[in-house]
Structures are given as structure tokens and as C-alpha cells.
Amino acid sequence: MRIFSILFLLLLLAIAGCVRLEREAPLRDFYGLESNRTEAPAESPHFGAVRVYRFDPVARFGGDRFVYRYEGLRYEDDYYNRFIAPPGALIAEEVRRWLDHSGLFAEVLSGPARIEPDYMLEGRIVELYGDFRSAGAAVLSLEITLIHDAAARSETLLRRVYRSAHPLAEPSAGALATAWSKALEEILHSFEDDLLQLTQDR
């Protein structure tokens, strides 16, 4: 009887060794940001060339994972839903495209160029999270600084924090990315209005 038990146990171990339990790893989804400017561009530039630098995030929102805020001071990041690139690079690229389509600047530069810019645009991501404390919203806050880089001295023409909390169509990662894009559009509309005000004040 003992020999039978040992043989039965060895048989179970052999069967277990032949069976491979494979579990498909959960897929990660990657999202970008997109702002659409539909208005007609300015008939002629109001400013010279501008170089747009990458937007540096505060430490809390420095990664590529989506961040969610819940009640109190509780934040969570999402391993499975992420930005396709660092959010500071994504936002800077959208700002460049927006300014280029606005026609307000003679040139919109990003990297090394043969011409020296007259203006520098620097930015910082202050807030970037999905707010799920109530109905749900995509929160985006950007600090934007425009500097006139004259030969004699540099002058800060504009420094302001722009904030938008765009409501979500549904509680999903895709809806959150879409709402962030809408929030970015709202911020860039406000920034463009401030640029036009600068031209009137000069």
C-alpha cells in the first residue's frame, strides 16, 4: 500500500511538471494629448521668433503614469494607463503647434536653429490628474512664462498659472485623456488672449 501511495505521488508530480499554467499579462494602454485650434490665424505676426522649451512638471506629476485623486489627500498612479511620452514633452509640442497656427509669432522654434529667438517661452506643469472626488474631471494647471530676450537685457512679459478642470464624459482612461486635451485647449485659448492683450498694451 505504501509503495502504491509513493507511485501515485510521483505520477502527480510528473503530471504537474508537464502542465504549464500561463496567464496573459494585462496590457498597458498609452495615450497622447491633442489640442485643436480652429480659429483663423493672425493676418501678420505681432511678435518675432519664439523658442518653446519643454514643460517641467512638479515632482508629484513627473512620471508618465496617469494620476488619480480621491477623497482627502489620497493620490494613486495607474500602472496600466500612461502617456505615450513624458507629459512635459507632449504639452510643449502642443503649445508649439498652437502658436504656429495662431500666426502671432514670426517663427516658432523647438530645438537648435540658425536664427536666435527674440522670445523664450518656459512652462511648468503644476497639476495633472484625474479628479474622482465627485463627478470626475481632468485637472490641468500650467505656469507659462514669456520672456523677451533682448540684446541688452531679458524682460519677463507674462507669467501666469492657467487652470482648467474639464468634466469627464465617462469614468475611463480614454475619456480622461480626451478631457485633458480639452483642458489644454481652454488654457491655450486663455494664453492667446493674454498675448493679444500684450500687443495692445505695448
KEMARMAR-108083 format. One record per atom (N, C-alpha, C): x, y, z; residue in three letters. Coordinates in steps of 0.05 Angstrom, whole numbers, plus 5000, padded with zeros to 4 digits. Example, Ala and Ser with C-alpha at 12.3 -4.5 7.8 and 13.67 -1.06 7.14 Angstrom:
BEGIN
526448865156ALA 524649105156ALA 526449345156ALA 525749555142SER 527349795143SER 525850015157SER 
// end
This chain:
BEGIN
501749765000MET 500050005000MET 501750255000MET 503950245015ARG 505750475017ARG 507050524990ARG 507850304976ILE 509150334950ILE 507150464930ILE 504550374932PHE 502550494914PHE 502250794919PHE 502250874944SER 502051154950SER 504351314939SER 506751204942ILE 509151344932ILE 509051364901ILE 508151144888LEU 507951154859LEU 505851354850LEU 503651364864PHE 501451554858PHE 502451844861PHE 503951894882LEU 505052164886LEU 507052244864LEU 508752054856LEU 510652114835LEU 509152164808LEU 506952024804LEU 505352074780LEU 504152354780LEU 503152434803LEU 502052714805LEU 504152924800LEU 506552874811LEU 508753074807LEU 509553084777LEU 509552854764ALA 510252844736ALA 508252994719ALA 505652954725ILE 503553094710ILE 503753394715ILE 504253464740ALA 504453754747ALA 506753884732ALA 508953724728GLY 511253834714GLY 510753874684GLY 508853724673CYS 508253744645CYS 506253964639CYS 504754044659VAL 502654244655VAL 503854524660VAL 503554704641ARG 504554974644ARG 502155164647ARG 502055294669LEU 499855484674LEU 500755764664LEU 499755854642GLU 500556104630GLU 498256304634GLU 498956544643ARG 496956754647ARG 497856994630ARG 496157084613GLU 496857304596GLU 497057564612GLU 499357694609ALA 499857944624ALA 497958164615ALA 496858314634PRO 495058534627PRO 496458734609PRO 495158834589LEU 496359024570LEU 496259304582LEU 498359454576ARG 498359734583ARG 497459904559ARG 495960114565ASP 494960294544ASP 496460564546ASP 497060674523PHE 498560924521PHE 496961134507PHE 497061384517TYR 495361594507TYR 497061844502TYR 496262004482GLY 497462264477GLY 495662494484GLY 496462734477LEU 494762974481LEU 494663114454LEU 492363234449GLU 491963374423GLU 490163614427GLU 491163844419SER 489664094420SER 489064184392SER 486564274387ASN 485764354361ASN 484864654361ASN 486364814346ARG 485665094343ARG 484265134317ARG 481765224318THR 480065244294THR 479865524283THR 480665724299GLU 480366004290GLU 482466064268GLU 481866274253ALA 483666364232ALA 486166484245ALA 488566454233PRO 490966574244PRO 490966874240PRO 492766994255ALA 493167284253ALA 494067354224ALA 493267584214GLU 494067664187GLU 497067714185GLU 498267804207SER 501167854207SER 502167814235SER 504767734238PRO 505767674265PRO 505867934282PRO 505367894307HIS 505568114327HIS 508268094342HIS 509567864341PHE 512067814356PHE 514067694336PHE 516567704345GLY 518767584329GLY 518767274333GLY 521167164332ALA 521466874335ALA 521366804365ALA 520166574371VAL 519966474399VAL 520966184400VAL 522466124421ARG 523265844426ARG 521665744449ARG 520265514445VAL 518665384466VAL 520265164478VAL 520665174504TYR 522164974518TYR 520264764530TYR 521364534537ARG 519864324549ARG 518664414576ARG 516164334582PHE 514864404607PHE 515764214629PHE 517064324649ASP 517964154672ASP 515664114691ASP 515163864700PRO 512963814719PRO 513963834748PRO 512063894766VAL 512763874794VAL 513163574800VAL 514463504822ALA 515263224827ALA 512863034827ALA 510563124838ARG 508262954841ARG 507262844815ARG 507563004793PHE 506462934767PHE 508662904746PHE 510962814755GLY 513262794737GLY 513462544721GLY 511862334727GLY 512062084712GLY 510162074688GLY 510261844674ASP 508461814651ASP 505861674658ASP 505561574683ARG 503161434691ARG 500961634697ARG 498461564690PHE 496161724698PHE 495961734728PHE 495261974739VAL 494962014767VAL 492062074773VAL 490961944794TYR 488161994802TYR 488162104831TYR 486262294835ARG 485962394862ARG 483262314873ARG 483262224898TYR 480862134912TYR 480462314937TYR 478662234954GLU 478062404978GLU 480562464994GLU 480462705006GLY 482662785022GLY 485162845005GLY 487462755015LEU 489962795001LEU 490962534988LEU 489162354981ARG 489962094970ARG 490162104940ARG 492562044930TYR 493162024902TYR 494061734895TYR 493361644871GLU 494261384861GLU 495261414833GLU 497361274826ASP 498161264798ASP 497361004786ASP 497061004759ASP 495960774745ASP 498160644728ASP 498860394735TYR 500960254721TYR 500160194692TYR 497560154687TYR 496660054661TYR 495860274641TYR 495460514650ASN 494660734633ASN 496760954636ASN 498061024613ARG 500361204614ARG 500361394590ARG 501961604592PHE 502461784569PHE 504461644550PHE 504161694524ILE 505961574505ILE 508761684507ILE 509061924518ALA 511662054523ALA 511362214548ALA 513662314559PRO 513462484583PRO 511462714578PRO 509662764597PRO 507562964592PRO 508663244587PRO 511063314599GLY 512263574593GLY 512963604564GLY 513863394551ALA 514563404523ALA 511963414506ALA 509963264514LEU 507463264499LEU 506163544499LEU 506063664523ILE 504863934525ILE 506364144510ILE 509064134512ALA 510664324498ALA 510264314468ALA 509964064457GLU 509564034429GLU 506864154421GLU 504764104437GLU 502164224431GLU 502164524433GLU 503764644451VAL 503964934453VAL 505365034427VAL 507364904418ARG 508764984394ARG 506864984370ARG 505364774367ARG 503464754345ARG 501364974347ARG 500365024371TRP 498265224374TRP 499365504366TRP 501765574376LEU 502865834370LEU 503565854340LEU 504365644328ASP 505065644300ASP 502465694284ASP 500265574291HIS 497765614277HIS 496465884284HIS 497266004306SER 496066264313SER 497066494295SER 499466464285GLY 500666674268GLY 501566914283GLY 501666894310LEU 502467124326LEU 505467164326LEU 507066954322PHE 509966964322PHE 511066914294PHE 513167054288ALA 514467024261ALA 515566744257ALA 516666624278GLU 517666354278GLU 517166224305GLU 516565964305VAL 516265814330VAL 518365594329VAL 520265614347LEU 522565434347LEU 522365234370LEU 523565004366SER 523664804387SER 526564724394SER 528064634375GLY 530864554380GLY 532764754370GLY 535264674365PRO 537264854354PRO 536364964327PRO 536865214323ALA 536065344298ALA 538265544289ALA 538165614264ARG 540165804253ARG 539666094262ARG 537166154271ILE 536566424279ILE 536266424310ILE 536966644322GLU 536666684350GLU 533766784356GLU 532466664376PRO 529766754382PRO 529667024395PRO 527567174391ASP 527067424405ASP 525667374432ASP 524267154433TYR 522767094458TYR 523266804466TYR 522966754492MET 523166484503MET 520666424518MET 519466184514LEU 517166104528LEU 517865864545LEU 517565894571GLU 518065684590GLU 515465604604GLU 515265354612GLY 512865264625GLY 513365064647GLY 511465034664ARG 511564844686ARG 508864714690ARG 508764454693ILE 506264314699ILE 505864314729ILE 503864464738VAL 503264494766VAL 501264274775VAL 499264204759GLU 497363994765GLU 496763834740GLU 496563574743LEU 495863394721LEU 494763134733LEU 492163124737TYR 490962884749TYR 488062864742TYR 486962624746GLY 484162574744GLY 482862604771GLY 480962784774ASP 479762844799ASP 477162674802ASP 477262474819PHE 474962294823PHE 473662334850PHE 473862574861ARG 472662624887ARG 469662674884ARG 468662734860SER 465762774856SER 465062654829SER 464162824811ALA 463162714785ALA 465462634767ALA 467862734772GLY 470162674755GLY 470962894736GLY 473462964736ALA 474463184719ALA 477463144713ALA 478263244690ALA 481063244683ALA 482263514691ALA 484063514710VAL 485163764721VAL 487963804708VAL 488364044698LEU 490864124686LEU 491464414694LEU 493764464706SER 494764734712SER 497564764701SER 497964984686LEU 500465044674LEU 501365324682LEU 503865344690GLU 505065614693GLU 506665674668GLU 505865894654ILE 507165964629ILE 508566234632ILE 510966244623THR 512566484625THR 513666564598THR 513166804589LEU 514166904564LEU 516267124570LEU 518667084559ILE 520967264564ILE 521867384538ILE 522167644538HIS 523267794515HIS 526267794519HIS 527667644502ASP 530567614505ASP 531967824487ASP 532068064497ALA 533368284481ALA 536368274485ALA 537768414468ALA 540668404469ALA 541668524495ALA 540468744504ALA 541468884527ALA 540568734553ALA 538068644554ARG 537068514579ARG 534668344572ARG 533968164590SER 531667994587SER 529368114604SER 526968104593GLU 524668214607GLU 522468014607GLU 521367954631THR 519067774633THR 516567934625THR 515267854603LEU 512867994594LEU 510367874606LEU 510467614612LEU 507967484621LEU 508767244638LEU 507567224661ARG 507866984678ARG 505166934692ARG 503966714686ARG 501266664697ARG 500866364700ARG 499266284720VAL 498466004723VAL 495665984711VAL 495365814691TYR 492765754678TYR 491765484688TYR 489165474695ARG 488065224705ARG 485365164692ARG 484964904686SER 482464814676SER 481764544688SER 479164504695ALA 478164244704ALA 475864164686ALA 476564014666HIS 474563944646HIS 473063684654HIS 470363684653PRO 468863444662PRO 469363204644PRO 469062964656LEU 469462724641LEU 466762634629LEU 466962524604ALA 464562414592ALA 463762154605ALA 465762004615GLU 465361744628GLU 467861694645GLU 467761514665PRO 470061454682PRO 471861254669PRO 473361334648SER 475261154635SER 477861304628SER 479961154623ALA 482561274617ALA 482361434591ALA 480961324571GLY 480761464545GLY 479261724548GLY 477061724564ALA 475661964568ALA 477262174583ALA 479062074601LEU 480762254616LEU 482762394598LEU 483962234579ALA 485862354560ALA 484562554543ALA 482062494534THR 480562684517THR 479962944533THR 479162914558ALA 478563154574ALA 481063314580ALA 483363184584TRP 485863334587TRP 486463504562TRP 485963384539SER 486463534514SER 484563774512SER 482063744521LYS 480263974521LYS 481164184542LYS 482064094565ALA 483064284585ALA 485464434574ALA 487264304559LEU 489464434547LEU 488564644526LEU 486564584511GLU 485464774492GLU 484465024506GLU 482964984528GLU 481965214543GLU 484265384553GLU 486365264563ILE 488665414574ILE 489965564551ILE 490365444528LEU 491665574506LEU 490065804494LEU 487465774495HIS 485666004487HIS 486166244506HIS 486266184532SER 486666404551SER 489466524547SER 491466354543PHE 494166454538PHE 494366634513PHE 492966544492GLU 492966704468GLU 491666974472GLU 489466974487ASP 488167234494ASP 490067424508ASP 491667304527ASP 493667474541ASP 495767574522ASP 496567414503LEU 498567514483LEU 497367744467LEU 494967724459LEU 493667944444LEU 493468194461LEU 492868154487GLN 492868384505GLN 495568514507GLN 497668364507LEU 500368474507LEU 500868654484LEU 499968574460THR 500368734436THR 498869004438THR 496669004452GLN 495169254456GLN 496369434477GLN 497769314496ASP 498969474518ASP 501669594510ASP 502869484489ARG 505469584481ARG 505269854467ARG 
// end
